[in-house]
Every structure is written in C-alpha cells, then in structure tokens.
Amino acid sequence: MERALRRRIPLTPALRRATLEVTSLLPRGEEVLLVGGSLRDLLLGRERDTVDLDLICQNPKPLAEHLSRRLGIPLLALPRGEELNFRAFAARRKPPFQLDISPLRGGLRGLRANLSSRDFTANAMAASLRSLSGSCLEAEGIEDPFGGRVDLARGLLRPISLENLRRDPVRILRAARLSSELGLRPSEDLFAFCDEEGWRLRGAPPERISQEVSRALLFPLGPGFDLLARALSRLLGLRPPEEGPGGDLEGLAKRLPPESARELRLAHLLILLSPRAPERAAEAFIALEGFPRGLALRALRAARAAEVARRRGGISREVLALMAEEAQEAIPAALALGLSLLEEREAPEVLEELLSLVQSPLFRRPLLSGEEASKIVGEGPALGRALKALLLAQRLGQVRDREEALALLAGLKVEDGL
C-alpha cells in the first residue's frame, strides 16, 4: 500500500471525471475541500462504481443550490445537529456520483477541528477539490494531521481517539466492515475498546447497527471479521467468540454466489457466538431491529445442516440429502461450512462437485408435478408426503427418471392402502 506515500498520486479515472465536472462548475474563488472516503480510496488506488464526493466549505447552502441547479439534479437537505448538510445524486452521469456538502467554520483551524471529529485516521484527510482537476494529486496538498497516509501505507485502520468511539460506538462495527472491505488491519486499541467498552453498542440506534452488520457480511473474512464477532458478542450478551472452523472458509465463500456467501459468513458467526446452540445467536439477530430476518433464518439452517455433516464425519449421498432437507435454499452455504468444519483437504474441489449435484434438476425438484402425483396418491396430506418421499429418493439416487418416479408413487399408494 506504498501508493499512499507517493509524492504524486495518479487519479483513478472515475474520480477524475467526477471532480473535473464539479470543479468546472465551482464559483470563482470558492474554496471547497474533499474529505473522507474518496480521498482514502484514491490513496489506496481503489475505484468504486459510484463516486462519493464528501465536500466541506464555508457556505454549503449556496454552493449546494448552485451545483444542484447547474447539474440538473435534486437537492436534499439533511439536519445534522444544529446545522444542515446537503446531498445530491447525479445518477445519470458516467460514472454516477454523489455530493455530500457540509459546513466548514474557521479556516485551517476549523478544518483540523472537523477532521479531529471523524472516526479513523484514514478518513481524516482533506485536499482542495481544485487540486484534483488534473491527472495527479500532489501529496504536499493533502492535509493529514493524524497520520492517515502512514497508517494506510502500513495497512492499518486506527481510530482518531477512543473518545470519538465512545460518542458513537457504532464506529466499532464500521471499523470491522472497513477492515474487511479495504483489507486493512484493525489497530490493537480497536480490539481493546471492543472488549472493554463494547457494551456501549447496546445504547446505539438498532437500525444503524443492523445496517453496518449487514454490510460487513458482504466482505471477506479476516481481521475485521474477528473484530465484528467480538463486538457482536458484547452487543448481544453472548460469550466471547471461540475458535471457528479450521478450513479456508473465505476460499470457499469465493466459490459461492454473493447471497450464499453472506449466509455462510453469518452462519459462521452464529457458531462462533454460540457453538452449542446457534439458535440463540440467530434469535438475537432476528430481534435486532432492521436486521434481515430471512438472512438470519437461512444462516441458521445452514449452520444446523453443517452440524449434520460434522456429526456424520463426512458428506455422503445420504448426508447430503439430510443437509438439503435441513438447509433448504441455504444448501450452498451449508456445504461450504460443513466442509470447513470437517477440515476437508480438497474442500474447494469437493464443494464444486457437491454444488453441481445439488443444483441439478433431479436434486432440486420432484420429477412429477403435484397434478401428476395426485392422480396416483390423491389429494391432501398424502400428496405432500408422496412428493417429499419422491424428492428424497431422487436425492439418494434411488429414482433417476419419470418411470421410476411413477413406480415409487404407485408403491407408496399400495403401502398406504389407498
């Protein structure tokens, strides 16, 4: 991450296009500073689909109204404390960009005060927006009073102060998410704050907690995930996390669709937070206002199904059928977690084979429709039992075509005395 310490930092194409357009519309003599995530991402060489221009200036309202009018985009006023911030989204631009404009009082002294109130050193830097209208940003033009550039070069995410975390404890969850998203290592004082003062999260707005946790599950496991687990143990009143599965869980997550990877990470969290009863951890997530209930339930099913594989010591055809019955649509996450619990040496290859099997038509749905089956076994509860038995037989490899399916249902009818 030595890019952060270069004397001249090349602008990413998306950031350059966005800043060029906005800079060209600035009133003459208007001093506007870029702060926060876009500057941090530039120093890391990261480019996003949407550019977020977090701007500060002396008079935000006139500037926001001017840019909104010139860009032809709507403006939203957002109260923050005793002041108003302004937001506008240029959705049809390529790339799309968002403007967040907030007040700066007191010149350079006010800038330092503004930056000192932020969360992490990596987000507490500023540069003149006009200095980003060329192809490179000169490092000498970056205001960096807390050593954010050095921290980025070291791959470290460090808070401005513990007091800032006390004022907004949700920042500890943001730290976990940013660490995983950006590949940064949380500083030791973040872990210490989490262990000693993580209880402060219980007084934070639950919808903000849910939002940060949901977003954190989108990114790879790593040091940030460890911080997330420890923070959640304090928030939910659960025991500190124990050592998790021994396999390369994130290596398996990369082979899954994004939503299945989220289910896998949350299922892993449930086991870390409540190894003997993941239901307890799942209930805590479900009770958290704003957290996706469906995600928590699917993760719980995946955790239970993975436990089936662990108890059986492997994933045979029979075990696979049992896991599918338990996990339902979360079976990809269950398989990945099960292989990790088993510490399967060739887990990635085995996972590919199992995914291919469970995604086959024979594994996913009965060979006969409900209408076809009802002509043999009748309506009502008997029909549901018959279709369930047929699907299980298909998953076990006992039924492979329609002829065998018809024979199976005919046999069930005889056994039931129908």
Secondary structure as UniProt FT lines:
FT   HELIX           2..5
FT   STRAND          8..10
FT   HELIX           13..24
FT   TURN            28..29
FT   STRAND          33..35
FT   HELIX           37..44
FT   STRAND          51..57
FT   HELIX           60..71
FT   STRAND          75..80
FT   TURN            81..82
FT   STRAND          83..90
FT   TURN            91..92
FT   STRAND          97..103
FT   HELIX           107..116
FT   HELIX           121..123
FT   STRAND          126..128
FT   HELIX           129..132
FT   STRAND          136..138
FT   HELIX           139..141
FT   STRAND          142..143
FT   TURN            145..146
FT   HELIX           148..153
FT   TURN            154..155
FT   STRAND          156..157
FT   HELIX           162..167
FT   TURN            169..170
FT   HELIX           171..182
FT   STRAND          185..186
FT   HELIX           188..197
FT   HELIX           198..203
FT   HELIX           206..216
FT   TURN            217..218
FT   HELIX           223..236
FT   HELIX           249..253
FT   TURN            254..255
FT   HELIX           258..273
FT   TURN            275..276
FT   HELIX           278..287
FT   TURN            289..290
FT   HELIX           293..312
FT   HELIX           317..327
FT   HELIX           328..330
FT   HELIX           331..342
FT   TURN            345..346
FT   HELIX           347..358
FT   HELIX           361..364
FT   HELIX           370..377
FT   HELIX           381..395
FT   TURN            396..397
FT   HELIX           402..416
//
